[in-house]
Amino acid sequence: MSLFRYLPRLRFLGCAVLICFVKAGGQEPQLCTQINLVTGYKIVLDDIKFSSGSASEQDKQLMNLLNFQLRSRLESFDDEATVRYHLIRCNGRLPEGEASFPPLTMTGLVNRDVVLEIWGEIFGPAQGTQRVFLNYVMMPLSSGSVSPFLQRTYTPKAGSSPDEIVEWLANLNELSAYARIARAVRLLALKGPTGYDSAKADFETASSDLHRAFAPNPTASQKELLTFVSKRKCEVLQDARTNSEYKGPLRLLPDTILKRECTGGNL
C-alpha cells in the first residue's frame, strides 16, 4: 500500500515533474509554462515549505536560493548538450500525493520530457533532531514495474541554518540519482541503442549513490528500485554486444564483466 496513505497530514516534498492544473470544462492539464518552452530533460522544482506554515517571504527567498544552487549543480554535470538537465521552478505548486498524478497527466509530462518532480517540507528542530520530508516522482517509470513515487525522510545536522539546509538540499546526491534513473529510462525509450552509453553511465552512477543513501538497511521498495536499476543496466549491456544498431564501446565488453554486472552481485 502506498506510503502516501499513511501520512495524510503531511505535505509531500518530492521530485516530480511540474504538474498541471485542470482547465475548467476540459481535460487538458495546464502546466507551468516553461515545461512547454524548454527542450531537453526537465526537473520540476515545486515548493518546499521551510517554515511549516503558510508561505512566507523567507520561504520565497530560500526557494530562490535553492533554485539557483540546484540549477548550478545540475548544469555542472559533464553531460552532452542533448541530455543535459533543465531545472524548472513551479511557484505555488504543492501536489497532494499520487492523486495529483493521474495517468493522463503522467503521460503528458513524460511526452514533454519531464523526468522528475520534487516538493516537500522542512520541520524545525525537535528534541535535537531536524526533519526534512521530500517527495520524488520519476515520471518515465510510471509504465514500469516499480512505483515512480518515493517519499524520504532525512535528518540533517540539528541546528542547521536555513541557508545551510538549502546548500544541503542542492548537493543531495540521492536527488540527482533519481533524476539519472528517470533520464536513462526516457533516453532508452526515445533513442534505443544510440542511447546505450549515456543510459549505462546514468544507471551506474545512480546505483552507486542510492546504495550509499539506502544503507545499511534498505526498505523493500528501495530494494525493488535498486533491482530495477541493475536489471535495466544489464539489459543495456547484453543488447549492446549483439544489436547491429549499436556501434559503441560496449560491443567489446568482456564476458567476465558482463557476468559480474548481470548476476546480481551489484544489487
VOPAGU-2260 file (C-alpha; in pm, 1 decimal, decimal comma):
REM VOPAGU-2260
SITE   aa  ch    i         X         Y         Z
SITE  MET   A    0       0,0       0,0       0,0
SITE  SER   A    1     124,8     346,8     -81,8
SITE  LEU   A    2     316,4     530,9     187,3
SITE  PHE   A    3     123,5     846,0      94,4
SITE  ARG   A    4    -188,5     698,6     255,1
SITE  TYR   A    5     -16,7     666,4     589,8
SITE  LEU   A    6      81,3    1031,3     606,3
SITE  PRO   A    7    -240,2    1220,0     529,0
SITE  ARG   A    8    -138,2    1529,1     721,7
SITE  LEU   A    9     199,8    1576,4     564,9
SITE  ARG   A   10     254,0    1783,6     258,6
SITE  PHE   A   11     470,7    1583,0      31,5
SITE  LEU   A   12     805,5    1701,8     -83,5
SITE  GLY   A   13     909,2    1531,8    -386,5
SITE  CYS   A   14    1085,0    1517,5    -707,9
SITE  ALA   A   15     818,0    1521,2    -970,8
SITE  VAL   A   16     750,3    1686,1   -1292,1
SITE  LEU   A   17     580,4    2017,1   -1280,6
SITE  ILE   A   18     224,7    1939,9   -1289,0
SITE  CYS   A   19     -76,9    2080,9   -1400,4
SITE  PHE   A   20    -398,1    2230,0   -1305,7
SITE  VAL   A   21    -700,3    2100,1   -1492,4
SITE  LYS   A   22    -870,7    2354,7   -1708,3
SITE  ALA   A   23   -1232,2    2411,2   -1611,4
SITE  GLY   A   24   -1460,5    2228,6   -1853,0
SITE  GLY   A   25   -1172,5    2049,8   -2024,8
SITE  GLN   A   26    -938,2    1759,5   -1983,6
SITE  GLU   A   27    -607,1    1911,1   -2086,8
SITE  PRO   A   28    -378,5    1980,2   -1789,4
SITE  GLN   A   29    -223,2    2323,1   -1762,3
SITE  LEU   A   30     146,5    2305,9   -1682,8
SITE  CYS   A   31     394,0    2566,4   -1573,1
SITE  THR   A   32     463,8    2741,4   -1899,7
SITE  GLN   A   33     837,7    2667,1   -1909,6
SITE  ILE   A   34     765,5    2297,6   -1946,6
SITE  ASN   A   35     638,2    2372,0   -2294,8
SITE  LEU   A   36     904,7    2629,8   -2379,4
SITE  VAL   A   37    1221,7    2447,0   -2275,1
SITE  THR   A   38    1359,2    2147,3   -2463,5
SITE  GLY   A   39    1558,8    1868,8   -2304,7
SITE  TYR   A   40    1523,7    1663,3   -1988,3
SITE  LYS   A   41    1338,0    1861,5   -1724,3
SITE  ILE   A   42    1333,5    1851,4   -1346,6
SITE  VAL   A   43    1042,5    2035,2   -1187,7
SITE  LEU   A   44    1105,9    2201,0    -852,9
SITE  ASP   A   45     779,7    2268,2    -669,8
SITE  ASP   A   46     751,1    2441,6    -334,7
SITE  ILE   A   47     942,3    2326,1     -31,4
SITE  LYS   A   48     797,6    2466,6     288,9
SITE  PHE   A   49    1077,6    2586,1     512,4
SITE  SER   A   50     860,8    2722,0     792,9
SITE  SER   A   51     589,6    2454,1     823,2
SITE  GLY   A   52     317,3    2709,5     772,1
SITE  SER   A   53     175,9    2948,1     520,9
SITE  ALA   A   54     407,4    3081,2     252,6
SITE  SER   A   55     637,0    3346,6     392,7
SITE  GLU   A   56     875,1    3596,6     241,5
SITE  GLN   A   57    1164,6    3396,8     388,2
SITE  ASP   A   58    1038,0    3080,3     219,0
SITE  LYS   A   59    1032,1    3262,2    -114,4
SITE  GLN   A   60    1387,6    3384,5     -68,8
SITE  LEU   A   61    1508,7    3039,3      33,7
SITE  MET   A   62    1336,2    2877,3    -265,1
SITE  ASN   A   63    1501,4    3129,8    -496,1
SITE  LEU   A   64    1837,2    3040,8    -340,4
SITE  LEU   A   65    1769,3    2665,8    -374,0
SITE  ASN   A   66    1660,4    2712,8    -734,3
SITE  PHE   A   67    1986,5    2893,9    -812,5
SITE  GLN   A   68    2213,9    2647,4    -632,0
SITE  LEU   A   69    2043,3    2334,7    -762,2
SITE  ARG   A   70    2039,7    2465,6   -1118,9
SITE  SER   A   71    2411,5    2548,6   -1092,9
SITE  ARG   A   72    2488,1    2197,6    -969,7
SITE  LEU   A   73    2283,5    2021,6   -1238,4
SITE  GLU   A   74    2440,5    2233,3   -1509,8
SITE  SER   A   75    2787,1    2148,6   -1378,9
SITE  PHE   A   76    2739,0    1780,5   -1464,0
SITE  ASP   A   77    2960,8    1677,5   -1752,7
SITE  ASP   A   78    2672,2    1581,8   -1978,2
SITE  GLU   A   79    2636,6    1616,3   -2351,4
SITE  ALA   A   80    2418,1    1909,1   -2451,5
SITE  THR   A   81    2149,1    1675,3   -2586,3
SITE  VAL   A   82    2096,0    1504,9   -2249,3
SITE  ARG   A   83    2156,5    1797,2   -2013,2
SITE  TYR   A   84    1907,6    1868,7   -1735,4
SITE  HIS   A   85    1693,0    2181,5   -1721,5
SITE  LEU   A   86    1554,3    2283,2   -1383,0
SITE  ILE   A   87    1207,9    2439,7   -1396,3
SITE  ARG   A   88    1071,8    2620,3   -1093,5
SITE  CYS   A   89     697,3    2597,3   -1033,9
SITE  ASN   A   90     598,0    2861,6    -777,6
SITE  GLY   A   91     299,9    2775,4    -560,3
SITE  ARG   A   92     284,9    2412,0    -671,0
SITE  LEU   A   93     246,4    2160,3    -387,5
SITE  PRO   A   94      96,3    1826,0    -500,8
SITE  GLU   A   95    -125,0    1624,6    -268,5
SITE  GLY   A   96      44,0    1292,6    -342,1
SITE  GLU   A   97     -26,8    1027,2    -601,3
SITE  ALA   A   98    -377,8    1162,0    -662,1
SITE  SER   A   99    -220,4    1468,4    -826,8
SITE  PHE   A  100     -68,0    1247,0   -1097,1
SITE  PRO   A  101    -341,6    1056,3   -1285,5
SITE  PRO   A  102    -231,4     851,9   -1588,0
SITE  LEU   A  103    -314,6    1118,0   -1848,4
SITE  THR   A  104    -117,0    1378,0   -1656,3
SITE  MET   A  105     181,0    1145,2   -1622,6
SITE  THR   A  106     173,2    1066,5   -1994,0
SITE  GLY   A  107     162,3    1434,0   -2082,2
SITE  LEU   A  108     459,1    1510,4   -1860,2
SITE  VAL   A  109     662,8    1219,5   -1995,2
SITE  ASN   A  110     589,3    1331,4   -2350,7
SITE  ARG   A  111     728,6    1672,3   -2255,8
SITE  ASP   A  112    1046,8    1500,6   -2128,1
SITE  VAL   A  113     980,0    1582,4   -1764,8
SITE  VAL   A  114    1182,8    1325,1   -1574,7
SITE  LEU   A  115    1147,8    1430,5   -1211,1
SITE  GLU   A  116     929,7    1646,5    -985,3
SITE  ILE   A  117    1019,3    1745,4    -629,7
SITE  TRP   A  118     831,1    1903,3    -339,6
SITE  GLY   A  119     834,1    1881,5      39,4
SITE  GLU   A  120     851,5    2031,6     383,7
SITE  ILE   A  121    1114,2    2109,6     643,4
SITE  PHE   A  122    1032,9    2097,4    1013,4
SITE  GLY   A  123    1220,5    2287,4    1280,7
SITE  PRO   A  124    1440,0    2106,2    1532,6
SITE  ALA   A  125    1254,3    1895,9    1789,2
SITE  GLN   A  126    1431,3    1706,4    2066,6
SITE  GLY   A  127    1764,3    1767,6    1897,4
SITE  THR   A  128    1651,0    1636,8    1555,7
SITE  GLN   A  129    1577,7    1827,1    1234,4
SITE  ARG   A  130    1340,6    1657,3     988,9
SITE  VAL   A  131    1312,3    1702,3     614,8
SITE  PHE   A  132    1039,7    1531,5     410,2
SITE  LEU   A  133    1090,9    1508,7      35,2
SITE  ASN   A  134     873,9    1352,0    -232,5
SITE  TYR   A  135    1007,2    1235,8    -566,7
SITE  VAL   A  136     817,3    1139,1    -878,6
SITE  MET   A  137    1020,6     976,5   -1155,2
SITE  MET   A  138     782,4    1026,2   -1446,4
SITE  PRO   A  139     922,4     778,3   -1702,4
SITE  LEU   A  140     889,5     494,1   -1450,0
SITE  SER   A  141     509,3     527,9   -1448,8
SITE  SER   A  142     474,1     247,9   -1704,6
SITE  GLY   A  143     738,7      24,4   -1549,6
SITE  SER   A  144     747,3    -245,3   -1284,6
SITE  VAL   A  145     836,8     -17,0    -994,1
SITE  SER   A  146     648,4     276,7    -849,2
SITE  PRO   A  147     757,3     620,8    -972,6
SITE  PHE   A  148     666,4     768,8    -632,7
SITE  LEU   A  149     907,7     787,1    -342,5
SITE  GLN   A  150     894,8     966,1     -12,3
SITE  ARG   A  151    1204,1    1010,0     200,2
SITE  THR   A  152    1266,9    1143,0     548,1
SITE  TYR   A  153    1604,4    1298,1     624,9
SITE  THR   A  154    1765,9    1422,3     943,2
SITE  PRO   A  155    2030,0    1680,9     853,2
SITE  LYS   A  156    2251,3    1823,1    1122,0
SITE  ALA   A  157    2040,9    1968,9    1401,3
SITE  GLY   A  158    2072,5    2342,2    1437,2
SITE  SER   A  159    2149,4    2398,7    1070,8
SITE  SER   A  160    2057,0    2744,2     948,8
SITE  PRO   A  161    1806,6    2782,7     662,0
SITE  ASP   A  162    2093,3    2870,2     425,9
SITE  GLU   A  163    2278,2    2554,8     530,8
SITE  ILE   A  164    1966,3    2345,8     468,9
SITE  VAL   A  165    1942,6    2494,3     119,2
SITE  GLU   A  166    2304,7    2404,2      47,7
SITE  TRP   A  167    2247,4    2051,4     180,2
SITE  LEU   A  168    1941,7    2007,6     -45,2
SITE  ALA   A  169    2120,6    2141,7    -353,5
SITE  ASN   A  170    2401,0    1889,0    -305,9
SITE  LEU   A  171    2185,3    1586,9    -220,3
SITE  ASN   A  172    2321,5    1302,4    -434,3
SITE  GLU   A  173    2005,5    1099,1    -384,0
SITE  LEU   A  174    1806,8    1366,9    -566,8
SITE  SER   A  175    2035,0    1358,9    -868,3
SITE  ALA   A  176    2030,5     976,0    -859,2
SITE  TYR   A  177    1653,7     971,5    -912,6
SITE  ALA   A  178    1694,8    1221,1   -1195,9
SITE  ARG   A  179    1958,0     997,8   -1360,2
SITE  ILE   A  180    1738,1     687,1   -1340,7
SITE  ALA   A  181    1440,6     867,0   -1491,5
SITE  ARG   A  182    1651,6    1024,7   -1764,9
SITE  ALA   A  183    1806,4     689,3   -1858,1
SITE  VAL   A  184    1465,3     524,1   -1890,2
SITE  ARG   A  185    1333,8     809,5   -2104,4
SITE  LEU   A  186    1650,4     814,9   -2315,1
SITE  LEU   A  187    1620,2     444,3   -2392,6
SITE  ALA   A  188    1254,5     486,8   -2487,5
SITE  LEU   A  189    1340,2     772,1   -2725,3
SITE  LYS   A  190    1672,2     664,2   -2874,5
SITE  GLY   A  191    1707,0     291,8   -2821,5
SITE  PRO   A  192    2059,6     159,2   -2886,2
SITE  THR   A  193    2201,6     504,1   -2966,1
SITE  GLY   A  194    2133,4     598,4   -2604,6
SITE  TYR   A  195    2306,9     297,3   -2450,3
SITE  ASP   A  196    2630,8     469,9   -2346,1
SITE  SER   A  197    2457,4     757,3   -2165,8
SITE  ALA   A  198    2195,2     533,1   -2007,3
SITE  LYS   A  199    2455,9     288,0   -1879,4
SITE  ALA   A  200    2653,1     572,0   -1720,7
SITE  ASP   A  201    2336,6     712,9   -1557,3
SITE  PHE   A  202    2230,5     374,6   -1418,3
SITE  GLU   A  203    2579,7     311,5   -1283,1
SITE  THR   A  204    2615,1     645,7   -1105,5
SITE  ALA   A  205    2260,7     632,9    -968,3
SITE  SER   A  206    2308,1     279,4    -835,9
SITE  SER   A  207    2625,6     377,4    -652,2
SITE  ASP   A  208    2464,7     686,8    -498,1
SITE  LEU   A  209    2149,2     501,9    -391,9
SITE  HIS   A  210    2336,4     213,1    -234,0
SITE  ARG   A  211    2505,6     469,4      -9,4
SITE  ALA   A  212    2182,4     659,5      55,2
SITE  PHE   A  213    1980,1     347,9     145,4
SITE  ALA   A  214    2247,9     182,5     358,0
SITE  PRO   A  215    2259,3      -2,8     586,8
SITE  ASN   A  216    1903,3    -137,1     572,1
SITE  PRO   A  217    1709,9     -53,3     253,5
SITE  THR   A  218    1334,4     -97,6     265,0
SITE  ALA   A  219    1150,1    -339,2      37,9
SITE  SER   A  220    1059,2     -60,9    -207,8
SITE  GLN   A  221    1418,2      64,8    -209,7
SITE  LYS   A  222    1544,1    -285,1    -285,7
SITE  GLU   A  223    1294,3    -304,2    -573,1
SITE  LEU   A  224    1430,3      19,1    -717,0
SITE  LEU   A  225    1791,2     -99,4    -687,0
SITE  THR   A  226    1697,2    -427,5    -856,4
SITE  PHE   A  227    1518,9    -237,4   -1133,5
SITE  VAL   A  228    1826,3     -21,9   -1199,9
SITE  SER   A  229    2058,5    -323,2   -1202,2
SITE  LYS   A  230    1827,6    -514,6   -1438,0
SITE  ARG   A  231    1792,4    -227,3   -1683,6
SITE  LYS   A  232    2167,3    -173,5   -1691,9
SITE  CYS   A  233    2222,3    -543,9   -1753,2
SITE  GLU   A  234    1972,6    -536,3   -2042,2
SITE  VAL   A  235    2166,7    -249,5   -2199,1
SITE  LEU   A  236    2498,7    -433,3   -2166,0
SITE  GLN   A  237    2362,9    -757,5   -2308,3
SITE  ASP   A  238    2190,8    -599,6   -2606,3
SITE  ALA   A  239    2485,0    -371,0   -2684,2
SITE  ARG   A  240    2701,9    -672,6   -2769,5
SITE  THR   A  241    2469,0    -807,4   -3035,9
SITE  ASN   A  242    2249,2    -522,8   -3161,1
SITE  SER   A  243    2367,0    -413,6   -3505,2
SITE  GLU   A  244    2228,6     -61,1   -3447,8
SITE  TYR   A  245    2473,6      -3,1   -3165,2
SITE  LYS   A  246    2830,1      90,7   -3265,3
SITE  GLY   A  247    2981,7     196,6   -2932,4
SITE  PRO   A  248    3244,4      51,8   -2696,2
SITE  LEU   A  249    3002,4    -170,5   -2504,0
SITE  ARG   A  250    3006,7    -412,1   -2800,6
SITE  LEU   A  251    3352,7    -519,8   -2681,4
SITE  LEU   A  252    3257,7    -571,7   -2316,5
SITE  PRO   A  253    3438,6    -884,5   -2186,5
SITE  ASP   A  254    3230,2   -1182,0   -2075,2
SITE  THR   A  255    3376,4   -1159,5   -1724,8
SITE  ILE   A  256    3248,9    -803,9   -1675,1
SITE  LEU   A  257    2909,6    -883,4   -1824,9
SITE  LYS   A  258    2872,4   -1182,5   -1595,2
SITE  ARG   A  259    2969,1    -975,6   -1291,5
SITE  GLU   A  260    2720,5    -698,6   -1380,9
SITE  CYS   A  261    2432,8    -936,0   -1452,7
SITE  THR   A  262    2447,4   -1197,7   -1178,8
SITE  GLY   A  263    2305,1    -984,9    -901,4
SITE  GLY   A  264    2635,0    -901,5    -739,0
SITE  ASN   A  265    2558,4    -529,5    -755,8
SITE  LEU   A  266    2209,7    -542,6    -608,4
